[in-house]
Amino acid sequence: MFHNIPENVKQRMEDLEDMDSKDRIDGTPRLKRLRQIPPETGKFISILAASAPKGEFIEIGTSAGYSTLWIALTCKLIGSKVTTFEILQEKINKAKITFRQTNMEGYVELIEGDARDYLIDIKNISFCFLDAEKEVYEECYDLVIPNMVKGGLLIADNAINHYETLKPMIDKALSDQRLDALVVPIGKGELLCRKL
């Protein structure tokens, strides 16, 4: 999968990595910054997605589509699609450019709106990547876990660098009898949950 990433996907990933780096140092306001995952986290979630059981793939928090591309590479490999949710119009516009430039539109469904308005109706979730505003993580977790298939995976970003904010949800996941869970020290820290 990583050895044959299409050139247009590689180029857009590099462009987004450059934008993200500049955002972090040029004074761009927090909500306008891309705030995307690092490449090693992208590879990590891509491998996990490839290992997920059959079912629905979702992403909560698209930003400009960088992490979505990593998941979409798996979808292309297995003949699936990821549904991704974003609420900020500027990021939606950038994500549309990302998916168009990379010819990945066939593997991605971009929903313009708050994932929490849709999650109750999405059944048979086999893979979920959660990377949105930290204040909504626990609510998203509570909506996703009951709708996950056996062996389904939920990965929540920022489990280390936003640990204090996310601690209630992390503690809930680590003690949740429906899951096996741990925090993986890759990138900014990933809470990895597997539905039993």
C-alpha positions in Angstrom: 0.0 0.0 0.0 2.7 2.5 1.0 5.0 1.3 -1.9 2.6 2.3 -4.6 0.9 5.5 -3.4 -0.1 7.4 -6.6 2.1 10.5 -7.4 -0.9 12.9 -7.2 -1.7 11.6 -3.7 1.9 11.9 -2.6 2.1 15.5 -4.0 -1.1 16.6 -2.2 0.0 15.0 1.0 3.3 16.9 0.8 1.5 20.1 0.0 -0.8 19.7 3.0 2.2 18.8 5.3 3.8 22.1 4.2 0.6 24.1 4.8 0.2 22.4 8.3 3.8 23.3 9.2 3.4 26.9 8.2 0.0 27.2 10.0 1.7 26.2 13.3 4.2 29.0 13.2 2.7 31.9 11.2 0.0 33.0 13.6 -2.9 31.4 11.8 -5.8 31.3 14.3 -6.4 27.8 15.9 -9.7 27.0 14.2 -8.3 28.0 10.7 -5.1 25.8 11.1 -5.2 22.4 9.5 -4.0 20.7 12.7 -3.5 17.4 10.9 -1.8 14.2 12.0 1.8 13.6 11.2 2.7 11.1 8.4 3.6 8.2 10.9 0.1 8.5 12.4 -1.3 8.4 8.8 0.5 5.1 8.1 -0.6 3.7 11.5 -4.3 4.4 10.8 -4.0 3.1 7.3 -2.6 -0.2 8.5 -5.2 -0.5 11.2 -8.0 0.3 8.6 -6.6 -2.5 6.4 -6.9 -4.8 9.4 -10.5 -3.8 10.3 -13.4 -6.3 9.8 -16.0 -5.7 7.1 -18.3 -2.8 7.8 -18.6 1.0 7.6 -15.5 3.2 7.7 -16.0 6.7 9.2 -13.8 9.7 10.1 -14.9 12.4 12.5 -13.0 15.6 11.6 -11.9 15.9 7.9 -9.9 19.1 8.0 -8.3 19.4 4.5 -8.5 15.6 4.0 -4.9 14.6 4.9 -5.9 11.8 7.3 -8.8 10.9 5.0 -6.3 10.2 2.2 -4.5 7.6 4.4 -7.8 5.9 5.1 -8.8 6.2 1.5 -5.7 4.3 0.4 -6.9 1.3 2.4 -10.4 1.8 0.9 -9.0 1.7 -2.6 -7.1 -1.5 -1.7 -10.1 -3.3 -0.3 -12.8 -1.8 -2.5 -14.5 0.3 0.2 -15.3 3.9 1.0 -14.8 6.2 4.1 -17.5 8.6 5.2 -15.9 11.7 6.7 -17.5 14.6 8.6 -16.4 18.3 8.7 -18.3 21.3 9.9 -16.0 24.2 9.0 -16.6 25.5 5.4 -13.1 26.6 4.7 -11.8 23.1 5.6 -14.6 21.5 3.6 -13.5 23.5 0.5 -9.9 22.4 1.0 -10.9 18.8 1.5 -12.9 18.9 -1.8 -9.8 20.1 -3.6 -7.8 17.3 -1.9 -10.1 14.6 -3.1 -10.5 16.0 -6.6 -6.8 16.5 -7.1 -6.0 13.0 -5.9 -8.8 11.2 -7.8 -9.9 9.7 -4.5 -13.5 11.0 -4.7 -14.7 7.4 -5.4 -13.4 6.2 -2.1 -14.6 9.2 0.1 -18.0 10.5 1.0 -17.6 14.0 2.6 -20.5 15.0 4.8 -20.8 18.7 5.5 -22.1 18.8 9.0 -21.7 17.8 12.6 -21.0 14.0 12.8 -23.0 13.9 16.1 -26.2 14.5 14.0 -25.5 11.4 11.9 -23.7 8.9 14.1 -26.8 7.4 15.8 -28.0 6.2 12.3 -24.7 4.6 11.2 -24.7 0.9 12.0 -22.0 -1.8 11.5 -19.1 0.6 12.0 -15.8 -1.3 11.6 -13.4 1.6 11.6 -13.6 5.1 13.1 -10.9 7.7 13.2 -11.7 10.5 15.6 -9.8 13.8 15.3 -12.2 16.7 16.0 -12.5 19.3 18.7 -11.5 17.6 21.9 -14.7 18.7 23.7 -16.8 16.4 21.5 -14.7 13.3 21.7 -16.6 11.6 24.6 -20.0 12.3 23.0 -18.7 10.8 19.7 -17.3 7.8 21.5 -20.6 7.2 23.2 -22.4 7.3 19.8 -19.9 5.1 17.9 -19.1 2.3 20.3 -22.6 0.8 20.5 -22.8 0.8 16.7 -19.5 -1.0 16.1 -19.1 -4.5 14.8 -17.2 -7.1 16.7 -13.5 -6.5 16.1 -14.2 -2.9 15.0 -11.6 -0.3 15.7 -11.9 3.2 17.0 -8.7 5.4 17.0 -8.8 8.8 18.8 -6.0 11.3 18.0 -4.3 13.5 20.6 -4.4 11.0 23.5 -1.1 12.2 24.8 -0.7 15.9 23.8 -4.3 16.6 25.0 -4.3 14.0 27.7 -5.8 16.2 30.5 -8.7 17.3 28.3 -9.3 13.8 27.1 -8.6 11.9 30.4 -12.3 11.3 31.2 -12.9 9.6 27.8 -9.6 7.8 27.9 -10.4 6.4 31.4 -13.8 5.4 30.2 -12.4 3.5 27.2 -9.7 1.8 29.3 -12.3 0.5 31.7 -15.0 -0.2 29.1 -15.9 -3.9 29.3 -17.0 -3.8 25.6 -13.5 -3.1 24.5 -9.8 -3.8 24.6 -8.0 -0.4 24.7 -4.6 1.2 25.1 -2.8 4.5 24.4 -0.2 4.1 21.6 2.7 6.6 21.8 2.8 7.4 18.1 2.5 10.9 16.7 0.5 12.9 19.3 -0.8 9.8 20.9 -3.5 7.5 19.7 -6.2 5.9 21.9 -6.8 2.5 20.1 -10.0 0.7 21.0 -11.1 -2.7 19.6 -14.7 -3.8 20.1 -15.0 -7.2 21.8 
